Amino acid sequence: MSLPLLDHARAQNKMLFRPAELAPMMSVSRAFIYQLIEKGRIRVVRLNTAVRVPLDEVERILTEGIQ
């Protein structure tokens, strides 16, 4: 599935997303994204204190939904 937002991200070589960027893509709050991360339902990369969601995980979520 090709989504314009993901196509743009690929064109810009954007590989990691902040939870605050993912929330509007899913039409949910940032707090809900963090809850899903805490429950292990969204795979993240931690860089020191920063939490980032890899592009392939964003694609999975937008195509398959949260499992």
C-alpha positions, 0 to 999 in steps of 0.5 A: 500500500502506498500512502502519500505521506510514506512516499514523501518520507521515503523521498526525504530518506526519513527512517524514524518518526517521533510518536507525535508525528505518528499520532495524526497519521493514525488519528489518535492522541500522542498519549495513546501512541505512548500507551501502545508503545508501553504495551509493546504493540508498537516497536520503537528505537530508543536513542538515549531518552528519545523514542522513535518509530521506524519507517517499516513499523509505521508502514505496518501499522498503517496497512495492518493496524495495531495487533 
